[in-house]
Amino acid sequence: MNQPNHCTKELNGAVWDPDCASWRIVEKQAAKECLRSPKFSNGARIEGLFQRALQGSNCTKSYPALRRFTKARLGLLDGAEHKKLRAALQPAFTQKSLAGLRPNLSRIAQKHANACAAHTRFDLLTTYIQPMVQQMLLELLEFPPGCWAKIERWAACQTRFYIGQPDPAAQKQVADAAQAAVLQYEAFFLAQAACRTDDPASPSLLSLLQALPRFASREREAELAAVCLNVLTAGYWPVVSALSTTIPLTLDQGKLHPDTPDENAALIDSALLQATPAQHVARVTTEQVTLASVKIKSGAQCLVSLSALTQDLSGSGPNSAFGLGPHYCLGSRLAQMMMEEAVTALFVACSNLEAEAPLSPSDPRSGLRHIPHFWLQNPQAQTP
């Protein structure tokens, strides 16, 4: 164990949390160092999870499908592997490439916003945000309607593995379930690929990915399947979480209008700095490090607070709510585009929204899967 003699005491930005046996990095400079330095690794943490499931046996041939999926997830790779995959995927996530996706995202957002306009009172999370983001992601990846629950179940099995279990027997159980889920999802993805037809008039993120040289051969279809599932897992809860705070904050800060997209984007970007898409990212030290005068042993887990990165920022440069350094979120432009369309559509369809209760600054709304409900009143509901 890397547990120090002191617990839950803040030392220059590093807080030891005995509940999860991890250092919580809660100060901006310390967080920036963790995310930029190669001394803090995610790949080492993941390999440790495989070894725990195998009860210490370093057998790299176990769980082949799960390992294959792991190597297609940017957030779980380090060094040369990460750079190579990121460079291969980058062209699909440029502002120019994604521009063609905006009309469909706008259409989906308007559809769900108009549905909310018929209610005098609605739950922001379950009535608007969740169903809208689900439809956006499914259409972006050309998955059929109605398959969300199945895909989310497969993704959840993998997430439980990557979170990790302290007990080797429990970790083996979640690893077995994750391996089975990968195989089921792969079969589903390949079956869908066999019946897809290209529609140039309706571009998708999947078509952008398929056009990349890396996926030119059929031998890469399993890797493409993994990348698509990563888009779902990395995109759903973070965007849902960010919107659950961004919309109430934007409601307080000002009104949006469809004719002022640049002003809308700036307003949303400002709100996003107070509503990071995820609470933290995990890293493991690959050697003993000194972080803000605190010595942390090799092999220690660090949970880097993304909200720490947004402290005292002027708003210039990339939005640090999406991370920092070599692992800065590749899909940040797409996420921001989804949020811009979602926020604008809602305020245009429901121009006189009122919150039933103010958003508390202490509300942990960026805690994934633990997002509180936020009720909105729409006095001018367009009822029949």
C-alpha positions as CSV (number, residue, x, y, z in Angstrom):
1,M,0.0,0.0,0.0
2,N,1.1,3.6,-0.7
3,Q,-1.0,4.9,2.2
4,P,0.9,7.6,4.1
5,N,0.8,8.1,7.9
6,H,-1.6,11.1,7.5
7,C,-5.1,10.8,6.1
8,T,-7.6,13.2,4.6
9,K,-5.1,16.1,5.2
10,E,-4.5,18.6,2.4
11,L,-0.8,19.1,1.6
12,N,-0.2,21.7,-1.1
13,G,-2.8,20.3,-3.5
14,A,-2.6,16.6,-2.7
15,V,-5.2,15.0,-0.4
16,W,-5.0,11.4,0.6
17,D,-8.4,9.6,0.4
18,P,-8.4,6.4,2.5
19,D,-11.8,5.4,1.1
20,C,-10.4,4.8,-2.4
21,A,-6.7,4.5,-1.4
22,S,-5.8,7.3,-3.8
23,W,-4.3,10.7,-3.8
24,R,-6.8,13.4,-4.8
25,I,-5.1,16.2,-6.8
26,V,-7.1,19.3,-6.1
27,E,-4.9,22.3,-7.0
28,K,-4.4,23.7,-10.5
29,Q,-0.6,23.5,-10.8
30,A,-0.5,20.0,-9.3
31,A,-3.3,18.8,-11.6
32,K,-1.5,20.3,-14.6
33,E,1.7,18.5,-13.7
34,C,-0.1,15.2,-13.3
35,L,-1.7,15.4,-16.7
36,R,1.4,16.6,-18.6
37,S,4.1,14.4,-17.1
38,P,4.9,10.9,-18.3
39,K,5.5,10.0,-14.7
40,F,1.8,9.7,-14.3
41,S,0.4,6.8,-16.4
42,N,-3.0,5.3,-17.2
43,G,-1.7,2.3,-19.0
44,A,0.1,1.1,-16.0
45,R,-3.1,1.2,-14.0
46,I,-5.0,-0.8,-16.5
47,E,-2.4,-3.5,-16.8
48,G,-2.5,-3.8,-13.0
49,L,-6.3,-4.5,-13.3
50,F,-5.6,-7.4,-15.7
51,Q,-3.0,-8.8,-13.3
52,R,-5.3,-8.5,-10.4
53,A,-8.0,-10.4,-12.3
54,L,-5.3,-13.1,-13.0
55,Q,-4.3,-13.0,-9.3
56,G,-0.8,-11.7,-10.1
57,S,-0.1,-13.9,-13.2
58,N,1.3,-11.8,-16.0
59,C,-0.3,-13.6,-18.8
60,T,-0.8,-11.1,-21.7
61,K,-2.8,-13.7,-23.7
62,S,-5.7,-13.7,-21.3
63,Y,-8.9,-11.7,-22.1
64,P,-7.8,-11.1,-25.7
65,A,-11.0,-9.3,-26.8
66,L,-11.0,-7.0,-23.7
67,R,-7.3,-6.2,-24.3
68,R,-8.0,-5.5,-27.9
69,F,-10.7,-3.0,-26.9
70,T,-8.4,-1.5,-24.3
71,K,-5.8,-0.8,-27.0
72,A,-8.4,1.2,-29.0
73,R,-9.3,3.5,-26.1
74,L,-7.2,6.7,-26.2
75,G,-7.7,7.5,-22.6
76,L,-6.2,4.1,-21.5
77,L,-3.0,4.3,-23.6
78,D,0.3,6.0,-23.0
79,G,3.4,7.0,-24.9
80,A,3.9,5.8,-28.5
81,E,0.7,3.7,-28.6
82,H,-1.3,6.7,-27.6
83,K,0.4,9.1,-30.0
84,K,-0.1,6.7,-33.0
85,L,-3.8,6.1,-32.4
86,R,-4.5,9.8,-31.6
87,A,-2.8,10.9,-34.9
88,A,-4.8,8.3,-36.8
89,L,-8.1,9.5,-35.4
90,Q,-7.4,13.2,-35.3
91,P,-8.6,14.0,-38.9
92,A,-12.2,12.8,-38.0
93,F,-12.4,15.2,-35.1
94,T,-11.3,18.5,-36.6
95,Q,-13.6,21.5,-36.7
96,K,-13.8,21.2,-40.5
97,S,-14.7,17.5,-40.5
98,L,-17.3,17.9,-37.8
99,A,-19.0,20.9,-39.4
100,G,-21.2,18.6,-41.6
101,L,-22.6,16.9,-38.5
102,R,-24.1,20.1,-37.0
103,P,-27.4,20.1,-39.0
104,N,-28.4,16.6,-37.7
105,L,-27.4,17.5,-34.2
106,S,-29.5,20.7,-34.5
107,R,-32.5,18.7,-35.8
108,I,-32.3,16.3,-32.9
109,A,-32.0,19.0,-30.3
110,Q,-34.9,21.0,-31.8
111,K,-37.1,17.8,-31.8
112,H,-36.6,17.2,-28.1
113,A,-36.8,20.9,-27.2
114,N,-40.1,21.3,-29.0
115,A,-41.4,18.3,-27.0
116,C,-40.4,20.1,-23.8
117,A,-42.2,23.2,-25.0
118,A,-45.5,21.4,-24.6
119,H,-45.0,21.0,-20.8
120,T,-45.6,23.6,-18.2
121,R,-43.1,21.8,-16.0
122,F,-40.5,19.2,-16.8
123,D,-37.5,17.4,-15.5
124,L,-34.4,18.7,-17.4
125,L,-32.5,15.5,-17.0
126,T,-34.9,12.8,-17.9
127,T,-37.3,14.7,-20.3
128,Y,-34.7,16.6,-22.3
129,I,-31.0,15.9,-21.8
130,Q,-30.8,12.1,-21.6
131,P,-33.0,11.1,-24.5
132,M,-31.6,13.8,-26.7
133,V,-27.9,12.9,-26.1
134,Q,-28.7,9.2,-26.6
135,Q,-30.3,9.9,-30.0
136,M,-27.4,12.1,-31.0
137,L,-24.8,9.5,-30.2
138,L,-26.8,6.6,-31.9
139,E,-27.3,8.6,-35.1
140,L,-23.7,9.8,-35.1
141,L,-22.5,6.2,-35.1
142,E,-25.4,4.9,-37.3
143,F,-26.7,2.5,-34.6
144,P,-30.4,1.6,-34.9
145,P,-33.0,3.3,-32.7
146,G,-34.0,1.3,-29.6
147,C,-30.6,-0.4,-29.0
148,W,-29.4,2.1,-26.4
149,A,-30.1,-0.1,-23.3
150,K,-28.2,-3.0,-24.8
151,I,-25.2,-1.0,-25.8
152,E,-25.1,0.8,-22.4
153,R,-25.2,-2.6,-20.7
154,W,-22.2,-3.8,-22.7
155,A,-20.3,-0.5,-22.0
156,A,-21.1,-0.7,-18.3
157,C,-19.5,-4.2,-18.0
158,Q,-16.2,-2.7,-19.4
159,T,-16.5,0.4,-17.2
160,R,-16.7,-1.8,-14.1
161,F,-13.5,-3.5,-15.1
162,Y,-11.7,-0.3,-15.7
163,I,-12.8,1.2,-12.4
164,G,-11.4,-1.9,-10.7
165,Q,-12.2,-4.0,-7.7
166,P,-9.8,-4.3,-4.7
167,D,-10.5,-8.1,-4.3
168,P,-8.8,-10.3,-7.0
169,A,-11.8,-12.6,-7.1
170,A,-14.2,-9.7,-7.7
171,Q,-11.9,-8.3,-10.3
172,K,-11.8,-11.6,-12.1
173,Q,-15.6,-11.7,-12.1
174,V,-15.9,-8.2,-13.7
175,A,-13.1,-9.1,-16.2
176,D,-15.0,-12.2,-17.3
177,A,-18.2,-10.2,-17.7
178,A,-16.3,-7.5,-19.7
179,Q,-14.7,-10.0,-22.0
180,A,-18.2,-11.5,-22.7
181,A,-19.7,-8.1,-23.3
182,V,-16.9,-7.2,-25.8
183,L,-17.6,-10.3,-27.8
184,Q,-21.4,-9.6,-27.8
185,Y,-20.9,-6.0,-28.9
186,E,-18.4,-6.9,-31.6
187,A,-20.9,-9.4,-33.1
188,F,-23.6,-6.7,-33.0
189,F,-21.4,-4.1,-34.6
190,L,-20.2,-6.3,-37.4
191,A,-23.8,-7.4,-38.1
192,Q,-24.9,-3.8,-38.3
193,A,-21.9,-3.0,-40.6
194,A,-23.0,-5.6,-43.1
195,C,-26.4,-3.8,-43.7
196,R,-25.2,-0.2,-43.6
197,T,-25.5,1.9,-46.7
198,D,-23.6,5.2,-47.3
199,D,-25.7,8.3,-47.5
200,P,-23.6,11.3,-48.6
201,A,-26.5,13.6,-47.9
202,S,-26.5,12.6,-44.2
203,P,-22.9,12.5,-43.0
204,S,-22.1,10.7,-39.7
205,L,-19.2,10.4,-37.3
206,L,-19.0,6.7,-38.3
207,S,-18.5,7.7,-42.0
208,L,-15.7,10.1,-41.0
209,L,-14.0,7.3,-39.1
210,Q,-14.5,4.7,-41.8
211,A,-12.8,7.1,-44.3
212,L,-9.6,7.2,-42.2
213,P,-6.7,5.3,-43.7
214,R,-6.3,3.2,-40.5
215,F,-9.7,1.6,-41.1
216,A,-9.3,1.0,-44.8
217,S,-9.1,-2.8,-44.4
218,R,-11.7,-5.2,-43.0
219,E,-9.2,-6.5,-40.6
220,R,-9.6,-3.2,-38.7
221,E,-13.3,-3.5,-38.2
222,A,-13.0,-4.8,-34.6
223,E,-10.8,-1.9,-33.8
224,L,-13.3,0.5,-35.4
225,A,-16.0,-1.1,-33.3
226,A,-14.0,-0.4,-30.1
227,V,-13.4,3.2,-31.1
228,C,-17.2,3.7,-31.6
229,L,-18.0,2.2,-28.3
230,N,-15.4,4.5,-26.7
231,V,-17.2,7.5,-28.3
232,L,-20.4,6.3,-26.6
233,T,-18.8,5.7,-23.2
234,A,-16.6,8.8,-23.2
235,G,-19.4,11.0,-24.7
236,Y,-22.6,10.1,-23.0
237,W,-22.3,10.6,-19.2
238,P,-19.8,13.5,-19.5
239,V,-22.1,15.4,-21.9
240,V,-25.2,14.6,-19.9
241,S,-23.4,15.7,-16.7
242,A,-22.1,18.9,-18.2
243,L,-25.5,19.9,-19.7
244,S,-27.2,19.3,-16.4
245,T,-25.2,22.2,-15.0
246,T,-24.5,24.2,-18.1
247,I,-28.2,24.8,-18.9
248,P,-29.1,26.1,-15.4
249,L,-26.0,28.3,-15.4
250,T,-26.7,29.6,-18.8
251,L,-30.3,30.3,-17.7
252,D,-28.8,32.6,-15.0
253,Q,-26.2,34.3,-17.2
254,G,-28.3,35.3,-20.1
255,K,-30.5,34.4,-23.1
256,L,-29.4,32.6,-26.2
257,H,-30.6,33.3,-29.7
258,P,-30.2,31.3,-32.9
259,D,-28.9,34.3,-34.8
260,T,-25.9,34.8,-32.5
261,P,-24.0,31.5,-32.6
262,D,-20.6,33.0,-31.5
263,E,-22.1,34.7,-28.5
264,N,-24.0,31.5,-27.6
265,A,-20.8,29.4,-27.8
266,A,-18.9,31.9,-25.6
267,L,-21.7,31.8,-23.0
268,I,-21.9,28.0,-23.0
269,D,-18.1,27.8,-22.8
270,S,-18.1,30.0,-19.8
271,A,-20.7,27.9,-18.0
272,L,-18.7,24.7,-18.9
273,L,-15.8,25.9,-16.9
274,Q,-18.0,25.6,-13.8
275,A,-19.4,22.2,-14.9
276,T,-16.5,19.9,-16.0
277,P,-17.8,16.9,-18.0
278,A,-16.1,14.5,-15.6
279,Q,-15.1,14.9,-11.9
280,H,-11.6,13.5,-12.3
281,V,-9.3,11.3,-14.3
282,A,-7.1,8.5,-12.8
283,R,-3.4,8.1,-13.2
284,V,-0.8,5.9,-11.5
285,T,2.8,7.0,-10.7
286,T,5.4,5.1,-12.6
287,E,8.1,6.2,-10.2
288,Q,8.4,8.1,-6.9
289,V,7.4,11.7,-7.6
290,T,7.4,14.9,-5.6
291,L,4.2,16.8,-6.3
292,A,3.9,20.3,-4.7
293,S,6.4,19.2,-1.9
294,V,4.5,16.0,-1.3
295,K,6.4,12.7,-1.9
296,I,4.2,10.1,-3.6
297,K,5.5,6.5,-4.0
298,S,5.7,4.6,-7.3
299,G,2.5,2.7,-8.1
300,A,0.2,5.1,-6.2
301,Q,-3.1,6.0,-7.8
302,C,-3.9,9.7,-8.3
303,L,-7.4,11.1,-9.0
304,V,-6.8,14.4,-10.8
305,S,-9.7,16.9,-10.3
306,L,-10.7,18.5,-13.6
307,S,-12.4,21.3,-11.8
308,A,-9.0,22.2,-10.4
309,L,-7.8,22.9,-13.9
310,T,-10.6,25.6,-14.4
311,Q,-9.5,27.6,-11.3
312,D,-8.8,31.3,-12.1
313,L,-8.9,30.9,-15.9
314,S,-9.4,33.8,-18.2
315,G,-11.2,31.6,-20.8
316,S,-8.4,31.9,-23.4
317,G,-7.2,28.8,-25.2
318,P,-8.7,25.3,-25.2
319,N,-11.4,24.7,-22.5
320,S,-9.5,22.9,-19.7
321,A,-12.8,21.3,-18.6
322,F,-11.9,18.6,-21.1
323,G,-8.5,17.9,-19.6
324,L,-4.9,19.0,-20.4
325,G,-1.8,17.7,-21.9
326,P,-1.4,14.7,-24.3
327,H,-4.7,13.2,-23.2
328,Y,-6.8,16.3,-23.8
329,C,-10.2,15.1,-24.9
330,L,-10.1,14.4,-28.7
331,G,-13.8,14.7,-28.9
332,S,-14.0,18.1,-27.1
333,R,-15.1,19.9,-30.3
334,L,-17.9,17.4,-30.9
335,A,-19.0,17.6,-27.3
336,Q,-19.1,21.4,-27.4
337,M,-21.1,21.3,-30.6
338,M,-23.6,18.9,-29.1
339,M,-24.0,21.2,-26.1
340,E,-24.3,24.4,-28.2
341,E,-27.2,22.9,-30.2
342,A,-28.8,21.4,-27.0
343,V,-28.7,24.7,-25.0
344,T,-29.7,27.0,-27.9
345,A,-32.6,24.7,-29.0
346,L,-34.1,24.6,-25.5
347,F,-34.0,28.3,-24.9
348,V,-35.4,29.1,-28.4
349,A,-38.3,26.6,-27.9
350,C,-38.9,27.6,-24.3
351,S,-38.1,31.3,-24.2
352,N,-39.4,31.9,-20.7
353,L,-37.9,29.0,-18.7
354,E,-37.7,29.4,-14.9
355,A,-35.9,27.2,-12.5
356,E,-38.0,25.9,-9.6
357,A,-34.9,26.2,-7.3
358,P,-31.5,27.9,-7.8
359,L,-28.5,25.8,-8.7
360,S,-26.5,25.5,-5.6
361,P,-22.7,26.1,-6.0
362,S,-22.1,23.0,-3.8
363,D,-24.3,20.7,-6.0
364,P,-22.1,17.9,-7.2
365,R,-23.7,17.9,-10.6
366,S,-20.6,16.7,-12.4
367,G,-20.6,13.4,-10.5
368,L,-21.2,10.9,-13.3
369,R,-24.3,8.7,-12.8
370,H,-25.2,10.7,-9.7
371,I,-26.8,13.8,-11.3
372,P,-29.6,15.3,-9.4
373,H,-32.9,16.2,-11.1
374,F,-33.5,19.9,-11.9
375,W,-37.1,20.9,-12.6
376,L,-37.9,23.8,-15.0
377,Q,-41.1,25.7,-15.3
378,N,-42.3,26.8,-18.8
379,P,-45.1,29.3,-18.2
380,Q,-45.8,29.7,-21.9
381,A,-46.1,26.0,-22.7
382,Q,-47.4,25.5,-26.3
383,T,-50.2,23.2,-25.2
384,P,-52.9,22.3,-27.8
